[in-house]
Every structure is written in C-alpha cells, then in structure tokens.
Amino acid sequence: MKCMGVDYGTKNIGVAISDDRGAIAFPRAVITNDEKIVRSLLTLATDEGVQLIVVGDTRTGGGAENTITKAAEEFVADLSRGGIPVELVPESWSSQEAARFAPPGSPHNDAAAAAVILQRYLDMHPRAVE
C-alpha cells in the first residue's frame, strides 16, 4: 500500500512518499504552508496513488501540547475530509534524526523529516506492506 508522510510546520510542510509496497519512505517535497496546502497535498496523493496519509503528531513525547498543536490538529482535520485515510504517528526527534543525514552545515530538510516519520509508521505497521 502506497503511503504519504507529512511533517507539519507553520511555514513549510515536508512530504515523503513510500514505494508501492509501503516498505520504504523517500523524501519527496517541501511545500509552503498556505491556504492551498490541503488541496495541494490531496492532489499529490491522488496523482501518486496514495492510499494512506501519515502525519507526524506534534505533541511532545509525554503527550503534552506545544505551540503548534492546535494548528496541526486543524490541519489534520481538514486533510481527513479529503477522502484518504489519515493516521498520526509520533514525530518526536524526527527533525533531529533527519539532520543527522544532512550535509555538514546544512539544516535538516522537512521532506527528510517526513520520510523519517513515514518510515517509523511503516516499520511499526508491517501490515501496510502488501
């Protein structure tokens, strides 16, 4: 099952797409978070044949809200209305993990963080692999 991973940010959204079997996540794009973001993501998901969207849960490791939790929850609610199932997966430390693979002196890439989030989901849910 092909899946999309999303790293939510107030300025940019990182996107990753899995292979057709839903086994390996690949960074795909960084998209500006604007009024068209949900439509853009749903169009990309449809074009790619995505059957599930995985969004990083912005809550802390202990489950506490942070400064972007409310906005992220609204984003997930809007995305969920698009007809493709949406699931949350903890995103704790995904940006730091993605930064480990960035060239020295470069900041992490939001698409790489989305790939980390998606790969976590794929590893935790081998049922997604056909």
The first five atom37 places (N, CA, C, CB, O) and aatype in JSON, in Angstrom:
{
  "aatype": [12, 11, 4, 12, 7, 19, 3, 18, 7, 16, 11, 2, 9, 7, 19, 0, 9, 15, 3, 3, 1, 7, 0, 9, 0, 13, 14, 1, 0, 19, 9, 16, 2, 3, 6, 11, 9, 19, 1, 15, 10, 10, 16, 10, 0, 16, 3, 6, 7, 19, 5, 10, 9, 19, 19, 7, 3, 16, 1, 16, 7, 7, 7, 0, 6, 2, 16, 9, 16, 11, 0, 0, 6, 6, 13, 19, 0, 3, 10, 15, 1, 7, 7, 9, 14, 19, 6, 10, 19, 14, 6, 15, 17, 15, 15, 5, 6, 0, 0, 1, 13, 0, 14, 14, 7, 15, 14, 8, 2, 3, 0, 0, 0, 0, 0, 19, 9, 10, 5, 1, 18, 10, 3, 12, 8, 14, 1, 0, 19, 6],
  "atom_mask": [
    [1, 1, 1, 1, 1],
    [1, 1, 1, 1, 1],
    [1, 1, 1, 1, 1],
    [1, 1, 1, 1, 1],
    [1, 1, 1, 0, 1],
    [1, 1, 1, 1, 1],
    [1, 1, 1, 1, 1],
    [1, 1, 1, 1, 1],
    [1, 1, 1, 0, 1],
    [1, 1, 1, 1, 1],
    [1, 1, 1, 1, 1],
    [1, 1, 1, 1, 1],
    [1, 1, 1, 1, 1],
    [1, 1, 1, 0, 1],
    [1, 1, 1, 1, 1],
    [1, 1, 1, 1, 1],
    [1, 1, 1, 1, 1],
    [1, 1, 1, 1, 1],
    [1, 1, 1, 1, 1],
    [1, 1, 1, 1, 1],
    [1, 1, 1, 1, 1],
    [1, 1, 1, 0, 1],
    [1, 1, 1, 1, 1],
    [1, 1, 1, 1, 1],
    [1, 1, 1, 1, 1],
    [1, 1, 1, 1, 1],
    [1, 1, 1, 1, 1],
    [1, 1, 1, 1, 1],
    [1, 1, 1, 1, 1],
    [1, 1, 1, 1, 1],
    [1, 1, 1, 1, 1],
    [1, 1, 1, 1, 1],
    [1, 1, 1, 1, 1],
    [1, 1, 1, 1, 1],
    [1, 1, 1, 1, 1],
    [1, 1, 1, 1, 1],
    [1, 1, 1, 1, 1],
    [1, 1, 1, 1, 1],
    [1, 1, 1, 1, 1],
    [1, 1, 1, 1, 1],
    [1, 1, 1, 1, 1],
    [1, 1, 1, 1, 1],
    [1, 1, 1, 1, 1],
    [1, 1, 1, 1, 1],
    [1, 1, 1, 1, 1],
    [1, 1, 1, 1, 1],
    [1, 1, 1, 1, 1],
    [1, 1, 1, 1, 1],
    [1, 1, 1, 0, 1],
    [1, 1, 1, 1, 1],
    [1, 1, 1, 1, 1],
    [1, 1, 1, 1, 1],
    [1, 1, 1, 1, 1],
    [1, 1, 1, 1, 1],
    [1, 1, 1, 1, 1],
    [1, 1, 1, 0, 1],
    [1, 1, 1, 1, 1],
    [1, 1, 1, 1, 1],
    [1, 1, 1, 1, 1],
    [1, 1, 1, 1, 1],
    [1, 1, 1, 0, 1],
    [1, 1, 1, 0, 1],
    [1, 1, 1, 0, 1],
    [1, 1, 1, 1, 1],
    [1, 1, 1, 1, 1],
    [1, 1, 1, 1, 1],
    [1, 1, 1, 1, 1],
    [1, 1, 1, 1, 1],
    [1, 1, 1, 1, 1],
    [1, 1, 1, 1, 1],
    [1, 1, 1, 1, 1],
    [1, 1, 1, 1, 1],
    [1, 1, 1, 1, 1],
    [1, 1, 1, 1, 1],
    [1, 1, 1, 1, 1],
    [1, 1, 1, 1, 1],
    [1, 1, 1, 1, 1],
    [1, 1, 1, 1, 1],
    [1, 1, 1, 1, 1],
    [1, 1, 1, 1, 1],
    [1, 1, 1, 1, 1],
    [1, 1, 1, 0, 1],
    [1, 1, 1, 0, 1],
    [1, 1, 1, 1, 1],
    [1, 1, 1, 1, 1],
    [1, 1, 1, 1, 1],
    [1, 1, 1, 1, 1],
    [1, 1, 1, 1, 1],
    [1, 1, 1, 1, 1],
    [1, 1, 1, 1, 1],
    [1, 1, 1, 1, 1],
    [1, 1, 1, 1, 1],
    [1, 1, 1, 1, 1],
    [1, 1, 1, 1, 1],
    [1, 1, 1, 1, 1],
    [1, 1, 1, 1, 1],
    [1, 1, 1, 1, 1],
    [1, 1, 1, 1, 1],
    [1, 1, 1, 1, 1],
    [1, 1, 1, 1, 1],
    [1, 1, 1, 1, 1],
    [1, 1, 1, 1, 1],
    [1, 1, 1, 1, 1],
    [1, 1, 1, 1, 1],
    [1, 1, 1, 0, 1],
    [1, 1, 1, 1, 1],
    [1, 1, 1, 1, 1],
    [1, 1, 1, 1, 1],
    [1, 1, 1, 1, 1],
    [1, 1, 1, 1, 1],
    [1, 1, 1, 1, 1],
    [1, 1, 1, 1, 1],
    [1, 1, 1, 1, 1],
    [1, 1, 1, 1, 1],
    [1, 1, 1, 1, 1],
    [1, 1, 1, 1, 1],
    [1, 1, 1, 1, 1],
    [1, 1, 1, 1, 1],
    [1, 1, 1, 1, 1],
    [1, 1, 1, 1, 1],
    [1, 1, 1, 1, 1],
    [1, 1, 1, 1, 1],
    [1, 1, 1, 1, 1],
    [1, 1, 1, 1, 1],
    [1, 1, 1, 1, 1],
    [1, 1, 1, 1, 1],
    [1, 1, 1, 1, 1],
    [1, 1, 1, 1, 1],
    [1, 1, 1, 1, 1],
    [1, 1, 1, 1, 1]
  ],
  "atom_positions": [
    [[0.85, -1.17, 0.0], [0.0, 0.0, 0.0], [0.89, 1.24, 0.0], [-0.97, 0.0, 1.22], [1.76, 1.38, 0.86]],
    [[0.69, 2.1, -0.94], [1.48, 3.32, -1.05], [0.99, 4.34, -0.03], [1.41, 3.91, -2.48], [-0.21, 4.56, 0.11]],
    [[1.93, 4.96, 0.68], [1.61, 5.9, 1.75], [2.34, 7.22, 1.54], [1.96, 5.31, 3.12], [3.37, 7.28, 0.86]],
    [[1.79, 8.27, 2.13], [2.42, 9.59, 2.14], [2.71, 9.97, 3.58], [1.52, 10.67, 1.45], [1.88, 9.75, 4.46]],
    [[3.89, 10.53, 3.82], [4.24, 11.04, 5.13], [4.26, 12.55, 5.1], [0.0, 0.0, 0.0], [4.67, 13.16, 4.11]],
    [[3.81, 13.16, 6.2], [3.72, 14.62, 6.27], [4.35, 15.1, 7.58], [2.25, 15.1, 6.16], [3.99, 14.64, 8.66]],
    [[5.29, 16.05, 7.45], [5.88, 16.72, 8.6], [5.29, 18.13, 8.63], [7.47, 16.75, 8.53], [5.68, 18.98, 7.84]],
    [[4.34, 18.36, 9.55], [3.64, 19.64, 9.62], [4.53, 20.73, 10.22], [2.35, 19.51, 10.43], [5.21, 20.51, 11.22]],
    [[4.5, 21.89, 9.6], [5.15, 23.07, 10.13], [4.31, 24.28, 9.78], [0.0, 0.0, 0.0], [3.57, 24.26, 8.79]],
    [[4.4, 25.33, 10.57], [3.58, 26.51, 10.3], [4.0, 27.25, 9.04], [3.64, 27.45, 11.49], [3.19, 27.96, 8.44]],
    [[5.26, 27.09, 8.61], [5.75, 27.74, 7.4], [5.84, 26.78, 6.22], [7.1, 28.37, 7.65], [5.45, 27.12, 5.1]],
    [[6.35, 25.59, 6.48], [6.55, 24.59, 5.43], [6.04, 23.23, 5.86], [8.02, 24.51, 5.04], [5.99, 22.92, 7.05]],
    [[5.67, 22.43, 4.87], [5.21, 21.06, 5.09], [6.17, 20.15, 4.35], [3.73, 20.86, 4.61], [6.36, 20.29, 3.14]],
    [[6.78, 19.21, 5.06], [7.62, 18.21, 4.43], [6.77, 17.04, 3.98], [0.0, 0.0, 0.0], [5.84, 16.63, 4.68]],
    [[7.08, 16.51, 2.81], [6.3, 15.4, 2.24], [7.24, 14.27, 1.84], [5.46, 15.88, 1.03], [8.31, 14.5, 1.26]],
    [[6.82, 13.05, 2.16], [7.53, 11.85, 1.73], [6.52, 10.89, 1.13], [8.31, 11.19, 2.91], [5.34, 10.94, 1.47]],
    [[6.98, 10.04, 0.24], [6.12, 9.03, -0.39], [6.82, 7.69, -0.25], [5.84, 9.38, -1.9], [8.04, 7.59, -0.37]],
    [[6.04, 6.65, 0.01], [6.62, 5.32, 0.09], [6.68, 4.68, -1.29], [5.81, 4.43, 1.06], [6.11, 5.18, -2.26]],
    [[7.39, 3.57, -1.35], [7.33, 2.76, -2.56], [5.94, 2.14, -2.66], [8.44, 1.65, -2.55], [5.13, 2.27, -1.73]],
    [[5.65, 1.49, -3.76], [4.31, 0.93, -3.98], [3.91, -0.11, -2.94], [4.23, 0.32, -5.35], [2.73, -0.28, -2.66]],
    [[4.89, -0.81, -2.37], [4.59, -1.83, -1.37], [4.4, -1.25, 0.02], [5.69, -2.86, -1.33], [3.91, -1.95, 0.92]],
    [[4.76, 0.0, 0.22], [4.65, 0.6, 1.55], [5.72, 0.1, 2.49], [0.0, 0.0, 0.0], [5.47, -0.1, 3.68]],
    [[6.92, -0.1, 1.96], [8.02, -0.61, 2.78], [9.1, 0.43, 3.05], [8.64, -1.81, 2.1], [9.69, 0.44, 4.13]],
    [[9.36, 1.31, 2.09], [10.46, 2.27, 2.2], [9.94, 3.67, 1.9], [11.62, 1.9, 1.25], [9.23, 3.88, 0.92]],
    [[10.3, 4.63, 2.76], [9.89, 6.02, 2.59], [10.99, 6.82, 1.9], [9.55, 6.65, 3.96], [12.18, 6.64, 2.18]],
    [[10.58, 7.7, 1.0], [11.51, 8.56, 0.28], [11.08, 10.02, 0.42], [11.58, 8.15, -1.22], [9.9, 10.33, 0.24]],
    [[12.02, 10.93, 0.73], [11.67, 12.36, 0.76], [11.15, 12.77, -0.61], [12.91, 13.22, 1.17], [11.68, 12.34, -1.64]],
    [[10.13, 13.61, -0.64], [9.54, 13.99, -1.93], [9.56, 15.49, -2.18], [8.12, 13.49, -2.0], [10.02, 15.93, -3.24]],
    [[9.07, 16.29, -1.22], [8.95, 17.72, -1.49], [8.81, 18.5, -0.19], [7.75, 18.0, -2.4], [8.45, 17.95, 0.85]],
    [[9.1, 19.78, -0.28], [8.79, 20.74, 0.78], [7.84, 21.75, 0.15], [10.1, 21.44, 1.38], [8.16, 22.38, -0.86]],
    [[6.66, 21.89, 0.76], [5.62, 22.75, 0.2], [5.3, 23.85, 1.21], [4.34, 21.92, -0.15], [5.17, 23.59, 2.41]],
    [[5.17, 25.07, 0.72], [4.82, 26.19, 1.58], [3.44, 25.96, 2.2], [4.84, 27.52, 0.8], [2.5, 25.59, 1.5]],
    [[3.34, 26.17, 3.5], [2.07, 26.01, 4.2], [1.25, 27.29, 4.0], [2.29, 25.72, 5.72], [1.45, 28.29, 4.69]],
    [[0.34, 27.23, 3.04], [-0.53, 28.37, 2.77], [-1.97, 27.88, 2.65], [-0.09, 29.12, 1.48], [-2.26, 26.73, 2.98]],
    [[-2.86, 28.73, 2.18], [-4.27, 28.38, 2.13], [-4.57, 27.24, 1.15], [-5.09, 29.59, 1.75], [-5.66, 26.67, 1.18]],
    [[-3.6, 26.89, 0.28], [-3.81, 25.82, -0.7], [-3.16, 24.5, -0.28], [-3.25, 26.24, -2.04], [-3.19, 23.54, -1.05]],
    [[-2.59, 24.43, 0.91], [-1.78, 23.27, 1.27], [-2.56, 21.96, 1.26], [-1.17, 23.47, 2.63], [-2.08, 20.96, 0.73]],
    [[-3.75, 21.96, 1.83], [-4.52, 20.7, 1.89], [-4.86, 20.24, 0.48], [-5.81, 20.89, 2.72], [-4.71, 19.06, 0.16]],
    [[-5.31, 21.14, -0.36], [-5.63, 20.79, -1.75], [-4.39, 20.28, -2.48], [-6.22, 22.01, -2.49], [-4.47, 19.3, -3.22]],
    [[-3.25, 20.94, -2.26], [-2.0, 20.51, -2.9], [-1.6, 19.1, -2.47], [-0.87, 21.49, -2.57], [-1.21, 18.28, -3.3]],
    [[-1.71, 18.83, -1.18], [-1.34, 17.5, -0.68], [-2.29, 16.43, -1.2], [-1.34, 17.5, 0.85], [-1.85, 15.34, -1.58]],
    [[-3.58, 16.72, -1.21], [-4.54, 15.73, -1.71], [-4.37, 15.47, -3.2], [-5.97, 16.2, -1.42], [-4.53, 14.34, -3.66]],
    [[-4.04, 16.51, -3.95], [-3.76, 16.33, -5.38], [-2.54, 15.45, -5.58], [-3.56, 17.69, -6.07], [-2.56, 14.53, -6.39]],
    [[-1.47, 15.74, -4.85], [-0.26, 14.92, -4.94], [-0.56, 13.48, -4.55], [0.85, 15.5, -4.05], [-0.11, 12.54, -5.22]],
    [[-1.3, 13.29, -3.46], [-1.64, 11.95, -3.0], [-2.43, 11.19, -4.07], [-2.44, 12.01, -1.7], [-2.16, 10.02, -4.32]],
    [[-3.39, 11.84, -4.68], [-4.19, 11.21, -5.72], [-3.33, 10.87, -6.94], [-5.35, 12.13, -6.13], [-3.42, 9.77, -7.48]],
    [[-2.5, 11.82, -7.35], [-1.62, 11.6, -8.51], [-0.67, 10.43, -8.28], [-0.83, 12.86, -8.82], [-0.34, 9.7, -9.22]],
    [[-0.23, 10.25, -7.04], [0.73, 9.2, -6.7], [0.06, 7.86, -6.36], [1.58, 9.64, -5.54], [0.75, 6.86, -6.18]],
    [[-1.26, 7.84, -6.26], [-1.95, 6.61, -5.89], [-1.82, 6.26, -4.42], [0.0, 0.0, 0.0], [-1.83, 5.09, -4.04]],
    [[-1.68, 7.28, -3.58], [-1.54, 7.09, -2.13], [-2.85, 6.6, -1.54], [-1.08, 8.41, -1.44], [-3.93, 7.11, -1.87]],
    [[-2.75, 5.6, -0.65], [-3.93, 5.04, 0.0], [-4.03, 5.41, 1.47], [-3.93, 3.54, -0.14], [-5.06, 5.17, 2.1]],
    [[-2.97, 5.99, 2.02], [-2.94, 6.37, 3.44], [-1.99, 7.54, 3.61], [-2.52, 5.17, 4.34], [-0.9, 7.54, 3.04]],
    [[-2.4, 8.53, 4.4], [-1.53, 9.66, 4.72], [-1.18, 9.57, 6.2], [-2.23, 11.03, 4.39], [-2.06, 9.43, 7.05]],
    [[0.12, 9.65, 6.49], [0.63, 9.58, 7.86], [1.17, 10.96, 8.22], [1.73, 8.47, 8.01], [2.07, 11.47, 7.54]],
    [[0.64, 11.54, 9.28], [1.06, 12.88, 9.71], [1.76, 12.76, 11.04], [-0.16, 13.84, 9.8], [1.31, 12.04, 11.93]],
    [[2.87, 13.47, 11.19], [3.58, 13.49, 12.46], [2.76, 14.21, 13.52], [0.0, 0.0, 0.0], [2.32, 15.34, 13.32]],
    [[2.57, 13.55, 14.66], [1.86, 14.15, 15.79], [2.8, 15.12, 16.48], [1.35, 13.05, 16.8], [3.88, 14.73, 16.93]],
    [[2.41, 16.39, 16.56], [3.3, 17.43, 17.08], [3.4, 17.45, 18.6], [2.84, 18.76, 16.61], [4.21, 18.2, 19.15]],
    [[2.6, 16.65, 19.27], [2.66, 16.64, 20.74], [4.03, 16.15, 21.21], [1.54, 15.73, 21.34], [4.74, 15.45, 20.49]],
    [[4.39, 16.54, 22.42], [5.66, 16.11, 22.99], [5.62, 14.61, 23.24], [5.96, 16.87, 24.31], [4.56, 13.99, 23.18]],
    [[6.78, 14.03, 23.53], [6.86, 12.61, 23.82], [5.94, 12.19, 24.95], [0.0, 0.0, 0.0], [5.46, 11.05, 24.97]],
    [[5.68, 13.09, 25.89], [4.79, 12.8, 27.0], [3.33, 13.08, 26.7], [0.0, 0.0, 0.0], [2.46, 12.87, 27.55]],
    [[3.04, 13.55, 25.48], [1.66, 13.8, 25.09], [1.17, 15.22, 25.31], [0.0, 0.0, 0.0], [0.01, 15.53, 25.05]],
    [[2.05, 16.1, 25.8], [1.65, 17.48, 26.06], [1.59, 18.28, 24.76], [2.62, 18.15, 27.06], [2.36, 18.04, 23.83]],
    [[0.67, 19.24, 24.72], [0.57, 20.13, 23.57], [1.76, 21.09, 23.54], [-0.75, 20.91, 23.6], [2.39, 21.35, 24.56]],
    [[2.04, 21.61, 22.35], [3.06, 22.63, 22.21], [2.47, 23.79, 21.41], [4.35, 22.07, 21.51], [1.26, 23.85, 21.2]],
    [[3.31, 24.7, 20.97], [2.81, 25.93, 20.34], [2.1, 25.71, 19.01], [3.95, 26.87, 20.14], [1.32, 26.57, 18.59]],
    [[2.35, 24.59, 18.33], [1.7, 24.38, 17.04], [0.65, 23.26, 17.06], [2.74, 24.08, 15.99], [0.08, 22.94, 16.02]],
    [[0.41, 22.67, 18.21], [-0.51, 21.53, 18.27], [-1.9, 21.87, 17.75], [-0.62, 21.03, 19.7], [-2.45, 21.11, 16.95]],
    [[-2.47, 22.99, 18.17], [-3.82, 23.36, 17.72], [-3.89, 23.53, 16.2], [-4.28, 24.66, 18.42], [-4.8, 23.01, 15.55]],
    [[-2.92, 24.24, 15.65], [-2.89, 24.44, 14.19], [-2.71, 23.11, 13.47], [-1.76, 25.42, 13.8], [-3.33, 22.87, 12.44]],
    [[-1.86, 22.25, 14.01], [-1.63, 20.94, 13.4], [-2.89, 20.09, 13.45], [-0.48, 20.21, 14.11], [-3.2, 19.38, 12.48]],
    [[-3.63, 20.15, 14.55], [-4.87, 19.37, 14.66], [-5.92, 19.87, 13.66], [-5.42, 19.46, 16.09], [-6.66, 19.06, 13.09]],
    [[-5.99, 21.17, 13.44], [-6.91, 21.72, 12.44], [-6.51, 21.26, 11.04], [-6.93, 23.27, 12.51], [-7.36, 20.91, 10.22]],
    [[-5.21, 21.26, 10.78], [-4.68, 20.79, 9.5], [-5.07, 19.32, 9.27], [-3.15, 20.95, 9.45], [-5.53, 18.97, 8.19]],
    [[-4.87, 18.49, 10.28], [-5.21, 17.06, 10.17], [-6.71, 16.88, 9.94], [-4.77, 16.3, 11.45], [-7.12, 16.04, 9.14]],
    [[-7.52, 17.65, 10.64], [-8.98, 17.57, 10.46], [-9.35, 17.93, 9.02], [-9.71, 18.51, 11.45], [-10.18, 17.25, 8.41]],
    [[-8.76, 18.99, 8.48], [-9.03, 19.4, 7.1], [-8.58, 18.32, 6.11], [-8.34, 20.73, 6.77], [-9.29, 17.98, 5.17]],
    [[-7.39, 17.78, 6.34], [-6.84, 16.74, 5.48], [-7.71, 15.49, 5.52], [-5.4, 16.41, 5.89], [-7.89, 14.83, 4.49]],
    [[-8.23, 15.16, 6.68], [-9.06, 13.96, 6.86], [-10.35, 14.02, 6.05], [-9.38, 13.77, 8.33], [-10.92, 12.99, 5.72]],
    [[-10.8, 15.21, 5.75], [-12.03, 15.36, 4.97], [-11.81, 15.12, 3.47], [-12.61, 16.75, 5.18], [-12.76, 15.18, 2.69]],
    [[-10.58, 14.85, 3.08], [-10.25, 14.69, 1.66], [-10.51, 13.33, 1.07], [0.0, 0.0, 0.0], [-10.31, 13.14, -0.13]],
    [[-10.95, 12.37, 1.88], [-11.29, 11.06, 1.34], [-10.21, 10.01, 1.42], [0.0, 0.0, 0.0], [-10.46, 8.84, 1.11]],
    [[-9.0, 10.39, 1.83], [-7.91, 9.43, 2.02], [-7.71, 9.29, 3.52], [-6.58, 9.9, 1.29], [-7.6, 10.3, 4.22]],
    [[-7.65, 8.05, 4.04], [-7.45, 7.88, 5.48], [-6.17, 8.58, 5.96], [-7.39, 6.39, 5.84], [-5.16, 8.61, 5.27]],
    [[-6.25, 9.15, 7.18], [-5.11, 9.85, 7.79], [-4.86, 9.23, 9.16], [-5.39, 11.39, 7.91], [-5.79, 9.03, 9.94]],
    [[-3.59, 8.94, 9.44], [-3.2, 8.43, 10.75], [-2.07, 9.3, 11.3], [-2.76, 6.94, 10.67], [-1.3, 9.89, 10.54]],
    [[-1.99, 9.36, 12.62], [-0.92, 10.11, 13.29], [0.14, 9.15, 13.79], [-1.48, 10.95, 14.45], [-0.15, 8.01, 14.17]],
    [[1.38, 9.61, 13.79], [2.49, 8.86, 14.36], [3.36, 9.87, 15.11], [3.31, 8.07, 13.25], [3.54, 10.99, 14.63]],
    [[3.91, 9.51, 16.27], [4.75, 10.46, 17.0], [5.9, 10.96, 16.12], [5.3, 9.82, 18.28], [6.58, 10.19, 15.45]],
    [[6.1, 12.27, 16.16], [7.19, 12.84, 15.35], [8.39, 13.25, 16.2], [6.69, 14.03, 14.57], [9.33, 13.86, 15.69]],
    [[8.36, 12.93, 17.48], [9.44, 13.35, 18.37], [10.8, 13.03, 17.78], [9.29, 12.67, 19.73], [11.08, 11.9, 17.38]],
    [[11.63, 14.04, 17.72], [13.02, 13.94, 17.28], [13.18, 13.63, 15.8], [13.72, 12.88, 18.07], [14.29, 13.35, 15.35]],
    [[12.11, 13.69, 15.01], [12.25, 13.38, 13.58], [13.14, 14.4, 12.87], [10.86, 13.35, 12.92], [13.93, 14.02, 12.0]],
    [[13.03, 15.67, 13.23], [13.87, 16.69, 12.6], [15.34, 16.48, 12.95], [13.43, 18.09, 13.02], [16.22, 16.65, 12.1]],
    [[15.6, 16.12, 14.21], [16.97, 15.87, 14.63], [17.53, 14.64, 13.92], [17.04, 15.69, 16.15], [18.69, 14.62, 13.51]],
    [[16.7, 13.62, 13.78], [17.15, 12.42, 13.08], [17.44, 12.74, 11.61], [16.1, 11.3, 13.19], [18.44, 12.27, 11.06]],
    [[16.57, 13.51, 10.99], [16.79, 13.89, 9.59], [18.05, 14.74, 9.45], [15.57, 14.65, 9.05], [18.77, 14.61, 8.46]],
    [[18.32, 15.61, 10.43], [19.5, 16.48, 10.38], [20.8, 15.68, 10.41], [19.48, 17.46, 11.54], [21.82, 16.13, 9.89]],
    [[20.76, 14.5, 11.0], [21.97, 13.66, 11.04], [22.45, 13.3, 9.64], [21.7, 12.38, 11.85], [23.63, 13.04, 9.45]],
    [[21.54, 13.29, 8.68], [21.89, 12.88, 7.32], [22.09, 14.05, 6.38], [20.82, 11.98, 6.78], [22.42, 13.86, 5.2]],
    [[21.9, 15.27, 6.88], [22.09, 16.46, 6.05], [23.59, 16.73, 5.91], [21.37, 17.7, 6.67], [24.37, 16.37, 6.79]],
    [[23.99, 17.35, 4.81], [25.4, 17.71, 4.66], [25.84, 18.62, 5.81], [25.64, 18.41, 3.3], [25.04, 19.38, 6.33]],
    [[27.11, 18.53, 6.21], [27.6, 19.38, 7.31], [27.3, 20.86, 7.06], [29.11, 19.17, 7.5], [27.55, 21.38, 5.97]],
    [[26.77, 21.51, 8.08], [26.46, 22.93, 7.99], [25.1, 23.23, 7.38], [0.0, 0.0, 0.0], [24.68, 24.38, 7.35]],
    [[24.41, 22.2, 6.91], [23.09, 22.4, 6.31], [22.01, 22.07, 7.34], [22.91, 21.54, 5.04], [22.16, 21.14, 8.12]],
    [[20.93, 22.84, 7.33], [19.83, 22.49, 8.23], [19.13, 21.24, 7.71], [18.82, 23.67, 8.35], [19.31, 20.85, 6.56]],
    [[18.35, 20.63, 8.57], [17.6, 19.46, 8.11], [16.59, 19.87, 7.04], [16.87, 18.77, 9.3], [16.23, 21.04, 6.92]],
    [[16.18, 18.92, 6.29], [15.2, 19.14, 5.24], [13.85, 18.61, 5.73], [15.62, 18.46, 3.91], [13.78, 17.5, 6.25]],
    [[12.79, 19.39, 5.57], [11.47, 18.97, 6.04], [10.99, 17.71, 5.34], [10.47, 20.09, 5.83], [10.27, 16.91, 5.95]],
    [[11.36, 17.52, 4.08], [10.97, 16.29, 3.37], [11.68, 15.09, 3.98], [11.3, 16.41, 1.87], [11.1, 14.0, 4.07]],
    [[12.93, 15.27, 4.4], [13.66, 14.18, 5.07], [13.01, 13.84, 6.4], [15.14, 14.56, 5.27], [12.92, 12.67, 6.77]],
    [[12.55, 14.86, 7.13], [11.84, 14.61, 8.39], [10.54, 13.87, 8.12], [11.56, 15.95, 9.13], [10.16, 12.99, 8.9]],
    [[9.85, 14.2, 7.04], [8.62, 13.48, 6.67], [8.93, 12.03, 6.36], [7.94, 14.15, 5.46], [8.14, 11.14, 6.69]],
    [[10.08, 11.78, 5.72], [10.47, 10.4, 5.43], [10.76, 9.63, 6.71], [11.71, 10.38, 4.51], [10.43, 8.45, 6.81]],
    [[11.37, 10.28, 7.69], [11.61, 9.64, 8.99], [10.28, 9.27, 9.64], [12.43, 10.58, 9.93], [10.11, 8.16, 10.13]],
    [[9.34, 10.2, 9.64], [8.01, 9.96, 10.22], [7.32, 8.79, 9.51], [7.13, 11.24, 10.14], [6.8, 7.88, 10.15]],
    [[7.33, 8.83, 8.19], [6.67, 7.78, 7.42], [7.35, 6.43, 7.63], [6.66, 8.13, 5.93], [6.67, 5.41, 7.77]],
    [[8.68, 6.42, 7.66], [9.38, 5.15, 7.85], [9.07, 4.56, 9.21], [10.9, 5.34, 7.69], [8.95, 3.34, 9.35]],
    [[8.95, 5.4, 10.23], [8.55, 4.9, 11.56], [7.21, 4.19, 11.47], [8.48, 6.07, 12.58], [7.03, 3.1, 12.0]],
    [[6.26, 4.82, 10.79], [4.94, 4.21, 10.65], [5.04, 2.87, 9.91], [3.98, 5.17, 9.89], [4.48, 1.87, 10.35]],
    [[5.75, 2.87, 8.79], [5.87, 1.65, 8.0], [6.51, 0.52, 8.8], [6.68, 1.91, 6.73], [6.11, -0.63, 8.7]],
    [[7.52, 0.87, 9.6], [8.19, -0.13, 10.44], [7.28, -0.65, 11.54], [9.46, 0.45, 11.05], [7.36, -1.83, 11.91]],
    [[6.41, 0.21, 12.07], [5.5, -0.19, 13.15], [4.27, -0.93, 12.64], [5.06, 1.04, 13.94], [3.59, -1.61, 13.4]],
    [[3.98, -0.81, 11.35], [2.78, -1.4, 10.77], [3.13, -2.22, 9.53], [1.75, -0.3, 10.42], [2.8, -1.82, 8.41]],
    [[3.77, -3.33, 9.72], [4.15, -4.11, 8.54], [2.94, -4.6, 7.74], [4.98, -5.31, 8.96], [3.09, -5.06, 6.61]],
    [[1.74, -4.5, 8.33], [0.53, -4.87, 7.6], [0.33, -3.99, 6.38], [-0.69, -4.78, 8.51], [-0.36, -4.37, 5.43]],
    [[0.93, -2.81, 6.41], [0.78, -1.89, 5.28], [1.52, -2.42, 4.05], [1.31, -0.5, 5.65], [1.21, -2.03, 2.92]],
    [[2.47, -3.31, 4.26], [3.25, -3.85, 3.15], [2.48, -5.0, 2.52], [4.66, -4.32, 3.63], [2.14, -5.97, 3.2]],
    [[2.21, -4.88, 1.25], [1.46, -5.94, 0.55], [2.4, -7.0, 0.04], [0.65, -5.35, -0.62], [1.96, -7.97, -0.57]]
  ]
}
